């Protein structure tokens, strides 16, 4: 009896399906994993920027990338994280320019004291990138598609600091940067480089007397518990970068890299907005914990000793003309 046509078609489909399916499965793309290192808790801007970037990437490239966002400095301090970025064991993070200056000296221009008038002035300089930091960092194995504003750094201490003279002889925790060490030496302080993860214990035990930090991180690291006196110097408008390992970045094709660049850029602006709100919330938390905030009465008294750093570091950051041009933006 002739074979029914529908039975024949169904049988042929069943026989050919195993031949077709492997090619379909073979085209499926396994999710690429990213380890993202964050210094602070899940509710802080330093971590929330990565949930924003993750969500933007997922919206454009669904299922292609799996972000493992690791908060609370579980992967180490800033310097350790950037070493991991350069080695490729960590794929993404944020880092301050002060930290990145270990590998790219020109980053120090953003740490020159009293260079920026306010956050808008800093953002204009970051967008212009007159020092060409993206290219310089790329040469060190660090892709930096976007820059961020961490907020102004202020003095915090175990005892009140009412003027520059009060710093003489004080042991000052500084980040691991020659510029920061020289800045506080100019005020007669004794700088001691320590990772931020060690700052709480150093202040609690009296190993150091003072340090500087943004208001957001001040509360984030609970430093108001051990250094309740804040002098609002705003001497440095801290900036940094959204960074990726070059080994990861170079593995992206043009379309995927464009998605990550857009996500990083919008993420950086989102971070800046979050940071302003977090500063206000952090001040409230610190005040409730006993912190006292003291405005600076005469900014010029602080600026005069600090400006010597401009002269000392001009050759390392592209010359005095570049510094003055950035100051005049």
C-alpha positions, 0 to 999 in steps of 0.5 A: 500500500502506498505510504501516506504522504503525511506519514512520509513527511513526518518520518523525514522530519524526524530523521533529519531533526538530529542532523539539524539540531546540532547546528542550532545548538552550536550557534548558541553563545555561552554567557561570558562571565565577568568578575566585578570587584567593588570596595563598598556594600551593595547599596553604595554607588560604587556597587550600584553603578555595576548593577546599572551597567549589567542591566544595560548590557543585558537589555542589549545583549540578553544572556551573553554576559554574566556579571559576578558583582563582588562587594565589600572589598572581598577581592582586596583593596584598590591596588590589589584589584587593579593588579587583578584587572591587569592580570585578567583575574578581575574583569571590571571595577572602579578605581580612583585616579590616585590609585591609577597613578601608580601605573599612569603618572598623568592621572595625578593631574586630577589629584592636584589640590584646589585645582577644581572649583566644583563638581561641574568644573571637574566634569568638564575636565573629565569629558575633555580628557586633555591628558589623554588618559584613556590611551595611556591607561590602555597601554597599561592593560586597563580599558577606561571607557568612562570617568566618574566623580567620587566627590570632594575629599575632606579632612577627618581626624580623631581630634578637631583640626581647626586650621592648617597649623593643627596638622603639624606632627600629626600621623596622616593616613594617605593613599599610596601616592607620592603626591598625597604624601607630599601634600600633607608633608607640606602641612607638617604632617607625617604621612603613612601610606595604608590601604583603605581597608586598614584605615579603621583599625589604624584610627581606632588604635591611634596608629594614625591621627587623621586622613582625608576621604569623601563624605560618602566613603567616610560613612561607608567605611564607618570611619565616623566611629573612630574619627568624628571630626571632619574639616570641610576642606574640599581640597581634592575633587576625587575622580576615577574611572570605570575600568575593564581588563584589556584582555576582556575588552580586546575580546569584544567585537565592535558591536559588543564593545559599543554596548559596553561603552554606552553602558559605562558612560550612562553608568558613570553619569548615574554614579555621579547622581547617586554619589550626590544623594549618597553624600547627603545620606552619609552626612546624616548617618555620620552626624547621628553617629556623633560626627562633627562637621566644621566648615573652613573659615579661610580657604586661602590658608589651606591653598597656599601650602597646597599649591606647592604641589602644582610646581613639584608635579607639573613635569609629571602631569604634562607641564604647568601650562596643562595644569593652568589650562585645566584650572581655567576651564 
